[in-house]
Amino acid sequence: MSATEKPIDLRSDTVTKPCDAMLSAMIKAEIGDDQYQDDRETNLLQDEVAQLLGKQNALWLPSGTMANQVALRVATRPGDDVIVSTQCHAVWHETGGSAANSGVQLTDIGENGHFSADQFLAAVKPRNHHIYPPTTMVQIENTHNRCGGRVMAKKQMDQICAYAKQAGIFSHLDGARLWNASHVLDEKPATLAAPFDAVMVSLSKGLGAPGGSILAGSKEFIESATRYRRMFGGAMRQTGYYAAAGRYAIKHNMDRLVDDHANAKQFAQVLAASQMVTIDPETIETNIVVFEIHAEHISAHDLVQAAKRSNVLINALGSNTIRIVTHLDVDRDACTKAADIIVDILKKSSKTALPV
């Protein structure tokens, strides 16, 4: 391929670039100093997302990681226990922030990114015990990143949150890709967010904004979150440029997420034809595809490098595990082409291996 040819970038749905219309909205944004609550675009975005999620108030933050960390800081105390799903974002992708920022321990339960109400109850540690750290928060990641964009059912979330409420345990939804789950479950975001005390949603993933996430909850919760946002270094000034991009993304890029889901399934179907890949296309629910390679002479890292040389950008999650994420900057033809290239690399790796 030509070195000047644009790569097919499937590393994440965060790699998107603003379209001309989004850039125009950013340029025209009526901005001010957000720390004085003078940024009109940010105020509008926060109000709109709070309404979209059915919560009293909302707060813009630079990233979903910071939003999750702020929620932890507000709702827990050092030494507390937080129940999360296996391979969740808080454990794998927040650089130990939960321990460093809030001094909490994370207890991961379940399988394939999900856990049941019974598993949650079994993991809850009592308060006022001389040995156990008290469980004060439960966090659900929906969709689940490392487990292939898996969607947790509404009934399951409702049951877990109901038990949490009875026990006085704060419930937080890491809904970075809640928009995707909303399409799969055919439920409004507010319906999925309803049982949770707080919810985080991302604007820079499937929706294509250049940055920003929203944390939503009660008025009292957001007041405390605003303080900790500043403590963590996330209180900015003219955030309206980001907010305008977010407002455009919500208005124009929400409905098209189903295209990303279809493209991910198509990608998986191409891979499934290869004996060197383990993937079941029927398990693909949203825009994330995680698959295992079974190539004796090429590792996941080597495959990433070989694909890069062929202008396809992907990520390794382990020695034999690859993740790709579809998004609005990669169409169906590009996804199919990328899958064909990966299959071809795997096929060639077995043919060119030198005898021992």
Phi, psi and omega in degrees: 000155178292140180295339181268355180292138182294129180294153170271103189263105180244023180293323181192165173274011174269355187271001184294153176251144177301136174285172182300321181293322177294318177299321179297318178298322179293317181296324183274000185299138174273102189257163176199193181269111185295331180290343170261007183060033182259002181270107187299314183297320179294318178299318180295315180300314181299317178295318182293319181287324176302317178292319180297328181261358178070030180246161183293314185221165178213157184222131176281136174227157183297328185212162176291325177300314179295322179298315177298318181293321177295318178301317177300315184295324180289317194263353183232173175230155180307135181094353179285166178248136178237125180270128182224173178273158177300141179059028183286165181301319183298326181278317190264331195231020177237025172048039178074016184299328182299320177284317185290319186271324185240351177067030181256161171254148180251125176254111182265135184225169175087195180209150180054034177081358182243157166212153184268169176298322179295319178295323177297311181300321181293334183269344183295131178258137186289158174276162175057035177255144184286344184244315188279143169284134183289136174281118182240352178213145167239135183237129177245132178256115184216110005282164183263120188296293189293341179264022171086035177069029182295145182251130175271135183293149180302315182300320180295315179295318180301317182295315180297315181292326178295315177295321179298317180298318179299326183268001181071030179259128181291136180248130182233133178256113170279088184256042179311320177244038178300328179302321178292317178298324180300319178293314183296318183275352182055046178231147177291149178306322180297325179293319179287329181277343190308313186284351186269147175287327179214153180215139175247136174230148181257145175257347188257004179263248185300336183277343170087009175287156184285351180175166174105141173224163182238134173250128184232149180178205180288165178301316182295319180297315182291327176299315178292320180299325180297321177296313184288333173301316179293319180300324180275001177087017184259002178279114184248187185252266184279072182282357184299332178296316176293319182297320179297320177296319179296319179295320177297317183298317180296320183287323191250339189247005182286311186293330185282359179301332179297332177295319178297321179297316180295321180293324178295318179295320177298317178302314181295324180295322177294315180297322185299340179284347181267134177287351181265006181230139172251112178201136175250107182304333181290343179273353181281115184256327185229227188253013181244133177237119175247127183220157179257139174255145180235062180248118186297331189248015177211131179268172177299319178298316179296322179295320178301315181292319179294320178295322179299320178295339177259017176068031173238124183253122181221173181236145172264135176258349181189187184296330180230013187245133180238145173235136170233152181227125178275158184197180189289346179267002179231116184272182185300314182299319180293322178295317179296317179299316180297318179296319178299319180296317180296315178300319181295320178298316180297319180296316181292329182296327180282331182279329185264358181296137181281144178292148180282000000 
